[in-house]
Each structure stands twice: as C-alpha cells, then as structure tokens.
Amino acid sequence: MEEAKESMTKAKGFGGYCVAAFEARFAQEMAKLINTHGGKPMVAPAMAEVPLGQNVSAFDFAEKLFRNEIAINVFMTGVGTRTLFEVLETRYAKEHLVEALKRTALVARGPKPVSVLRSYGLFPNVVVPEPNTWRELLETIESSECCPALASATLALQEYGVPNSELLQELRKRGVKVLQVPVYRWALPEDTAPLSEAVRRLIAGDCQVALFTNAMQVSHLFQVAGQGSGEALREALRRVVVGSVGPVCSQALRELGVQVDLEPQHPKMGQLVAEAAAQVHTLLKAKNTARDASARMDVGVNGYGEPARHGKASTVVDKLEDSAFMRACRRLPTSHTPIWLMRQAGRYMPEYRAIRAKNSFLDLCKNSDLAAEVTVTAAHRLGADAAIIFADILLIVEPMGLGLRFEKGDGPSIDGAIRSQADVGRLREVEPEESLGYVFDAVRKTRAGLRSDIPLIGFAGAPFTLASYIVEGGASKNYRHTKGLMYREPSAWHAMMSSIARSLVKYLNGQIAAGAQAVQLFDSWVGCLGPDDYREFVLPYTRQVIEGVKPGVPVINFSTGTSSYLELVSAAGGDVIGVDWRIDLGEAWSRIGPDKGIQGNLDPLVLFAEQVTIKERVQQLLARAAGRHGYIFNLGHGILPETPVDNVLALVDTVHEWRHS
Ligand code: CP3
C-alpha cells in the first residue's frame, strides 16, 4: 500500500529525472525533498559560510575610519550593511564605531540600508531616490551639500556580492579615492570538486532540472565553470528546467543569460521543489518545442519568408520567443504581464478612422500595405505586447463561394446563406494561397514593419461562429436558422463544420508560414449553445482545427458566454483560453486547469469609467491573477468604437506598471 503510494508520487513528480541543486546549509534536506518527489538528487553545495572574523578588508576599513581618513561612507545594501556591522562588532565596541561613523557623511542607496543604519542610531545624510541605480547615487552625492567635494575625498564603498564596476569607474573619473569594502558571509566552498562535477554533468546533459535557492549560488556556479565552460553551461541550462526560489535569485540568473522557467508562489525551498516536480514535464515540453521552433526557423525560412541568414535570424526569433507574450503563452515567467486588446486596430483610434475615411472596410482588409500599416500603428501606439493582423473572420466566406458585404451601420451580410444539405454541397473548400493571399501578404509586411520583439497574432473565426454567419447570412439574436439546421439536419451540419474546419487549418497554417507567431480562434457567438450541444456539434471541429495547427505555435481559444461549460471549451484545446468578464478569473482558471494559460476577463465597458476606476479594476484583476504564469491581459471582448483612446492608453500603462509583490 505504502509502496503503491510512493510509486504514484514518483510517477507524478520528477519521474526519475536527475535534479541538480546548489543549496548549502540545508543540502541534506534538499536531497531528501528531491527524492520524495521522485527525482534523483545531485546536490552540490555552492557556498561555504565565512566566519565573520575573517573579513580582513572590513577591519582595514575600520582602522582608516578611526584615523579619520574617510570622508564619505556609502552603504549599498541592507544585508551588506548589517553584515559589516556584525563583522566589526567582533573586534570593536559598537559605540566607538557609531561615533566614528557620525563624523563622516553617510549615504544610503535605498530604504534597506537606511533601516539598518537607523537601528544603530545613525541617520544618513543622503538617501538615494528610486530607482536607486548608480546614476541616481552619483547625482545625489554630487548635488548634496552634506558631502564634501568629491574630487579630493576618500569614499568607502560597502560591497556585498559582485562590485559595481560602472559606479567605480565613474567615481574614479571624478578623482574620488575609493576604498572598496567587500564583506563576505558566503564564499566558494573549500572543496569545489562537487560543483565542477555538477557543471560537467549539466553540460553532458545528464540532468533535466536545476534548482537555485540563493543568488550567490548562481555566480559561484559560473565562477567554477570559469571562462572555459561558462558558455557551455549557459547552453546546457537552456535545455533543462531552471527553477529559482525568488526574484533576487531570478535576477542573478537572468543577468548571466539564464532563462528562469519557474518561480514558486512562495519563496521557500520546499515549495520550489514541489512546484518543479509538478510542472517539470509540461515545462520541458514547452522548452523543447520553443527550441525546435527556433531551430527550424534558423535553418529554414525566417519570419519574412526569406532564407534565414545564420545568426541574425536566430536573434530575431529569440527576441520574439523571449517576449512577455510568447513566454506567457507557454506559461513561463515574465518580467511583466503582457497585454494586447481585441480590436486594438479599430474605430476608437483616430489613426484608424483617418485611413478608414478614404477606404471601405473590405478594401482596407484587401490592401496589404494599408492592413500592415493599421496593424503596426495600433500596436506601437498602444505599446501593446502583441499585434493582431488586421483582417476579419468573415473574409474566408468569399472563397467558400458566398458573397460578403459590410454596410454602414448594419454589420456584415452574407449572400447565399447555407440552410440545407443541398446548400452544404455547394460550399467550397478554401485554397487560401490562391484566394486569401492578400492576408498572407499583410502578415509578411506587418512582420517586417513591426518591432522585432513584438509577436504577431494570426486569427480566424472558430467553426461555430463562422457557421452562424454562413447560415444566418449575418448577425442574429436567437440563431434560429443555425440551430434549426443543427437539430433538423445533423448530418448536413456535421458535413458543413467538417468542411469549415479543414479550410481553417490551411488558412491558419498559411498565416503562420507567412510570419505569425501565435494564432487565435474567435468563437464569439458559441455561448448561445448549451453544454450538450457544444459537446456534440462544436467541440470536435474546434479540436480538429486546433490539432491541425503547426506544432509548437501557441493557440488561443477565445469564446464568450461559455462560463457555464468552460471545461468543455478547454477540452477542445488551445494553449491559452480566452474568457469574457462573466466569470471570476480564479474560478475560470481552476476550471480550465493548471496546464493552460488564460487571457482576458476585463469588461470592455470598464473603459468608459473614470481613469481612477479603470486603474482600480485593472489592479483588482491583476491581483486576482496573483502572479501566476500564463496570464495575458485583454478585454473579455473587442473594444467598442466609442471608447476614449486615453482610457485605453491608461489601461496599458496600468498593466505595465503592475508588479506582483
Ligand atoms: O484589431 C483587431 O482585433 C484585428 C482586426 C479584427 C477585425 N475583426 C476588424 C474589424 C478582428 C480580429 C475581427 C474579428 C471579428 N470580426 C469577429 C470576432 C471578434 C468579435 O468581435 O467577436 C467578428 C464576430 C467579426 C465580424 C465582424 N466584422 C462584425 C460583426 C463587424 C461589424 C461590427 C463592427 O464592429 O463594426 C465587423 C467589422 C469590423 N471588423 C471592423 C473592424 C475594425 C469595423 C469595420 C469598420 O471599420 O467600419
């Protein structure tokens, strides 16, 4: 019984993978945790604690301080400041230190060193404002009356971790005598053989997971790899699932060019191991498909439909793959929540209205230069994280053999509606290269004009929504004809849906071949059905389309009014499920399942509120997303034409400013 339970956990968890970890103090506990979750631990402690009394440069600093040889003291970090005091207190009386420091100008780089200084009864003369980089630091010192003229002063700089070379250089340029005061709590372990072995095995491809529980471990691992193997180690880490305990550690990884795949909900070792075990298989799969996709692009054709030149194209592809939107589609961590908006290129935007005033809507769609211009302008103007190709879900009905018109104020209308088995017989299957080549041209031109880090989304109507237009001949209130055909002539219905699905697969893959990075299916009107009808008459065809999309390209499955059977929508497929605003985001996610991303959820009408209200509602929604990987901000349906542009811009800013704490 126990054994059966244990083998279940193993099958579900790491499944026998080798898991590298670098935890030092709790190395044994780490190995045990990995074991419990079904992994083979390879724990190589990357740090050794340095006794406080061995911090030689700290004592040297204190001697100079007591001899009044230091004019300015700069405290860079909270941990460093505290450690420095702890080191010095092993030799000198606290009061003596505090008195000596009071005779100098004290500079704190941010709130953390301030609070440590305060706890010693010291009040900094200068506090560097946000974002607390070396630039603000220099500016503040230079303009402060409390600090003596820099050119002749001796400045002591407390350092914790890697020295800031830019700051040092700038200070020296100004003639400052800098005394670097590195303080250590952790150094490389005396015996670095286990670490070297870990580097070797990672490079050999023996491990599938690498877990970091502290930022220092990252720099130590690369230090041991040295110049000879640093690049190979970076490359090796691209192939494994990289887990980081929290934001500081992730930052250290990113600075060394390592992509972080997973950060736990709470920055705890146990949580990191448990979440890595739960997600390892999905993450590895996503990593492999992403890499395969860029490898294919590298040797085949690039995003512009031209042969790729080695090296150059791969950076273009990497930039797109590394974008917040693409990473969110693959449920990887992102620096911010990506946002784009359905109908972002539309009548609410004056730039669109200006072009539209001189062209009919259909002419605009069919003129690939104008369509590209409209797409690029909207994405850049908004600062959106993705663009959607300017087209319409109904363009495909023309090559199916039906007439399409957009008449002012009336919405679309379709001639030759399909209402019977005989009508279905005359429905043509689409060869999009011939009949929708203008959309593919627009995709190519848009890709060429769009910022190289903004992915382009291709799209199509989902089978049901298209069918509803084809059968009704336009918009509908109750879908009388559509449901009539479904119930009266189910075999005609199935034949029609199947034909539409085949056309859609070709159309979407054509957009991908022309340069789209992801695709979205719009099932705007499927919410008029109940769950049983969705399951029987719709789900198999939506699934057929999604399964037909080129592997590795993310699919967003969007619908409205489907809250009551979201599980079924999710079962039809898609890497990301687009939802409307009629359901709580948390509930939607729990019903969709943890292995899919989620997009949308803001009522488009919120954009008619005061900006403070918009901000509040957006922040509420982001808080609900709770920093989960795989959330893409969007409205629950398209922006209305009357929406004030400024409110849309404020929305984008609010999303971009948000950081999950
Ligand atoms: O910016 C983007 O989102 C890309 C372009 C885009 C349009 N239509 C342009 C458009 C996209 C993705 C669509 C999808 C679309 N088209 C859907 C699914 C999304 C949804 O809103 O539910 C549907 C149902 C259609 C069909 C359609 N096209 C209708 C019902 C209408 C008339 C209603 C309206 O908003 O005017 C259109 C016309 C249309 N498609 C416009 C735009 C910018 C407005 C036409 C104009 O400029 O006069």
Residues whose N, C-alpha, C, O or C-beta is under 5 A from the ligand:
A	BS01	CP3	L341 M342 R343 Q344 A345 G346 R356 F361 I388 I389 F390 A391 D392 I393 G411 P412 F522 S524 G638
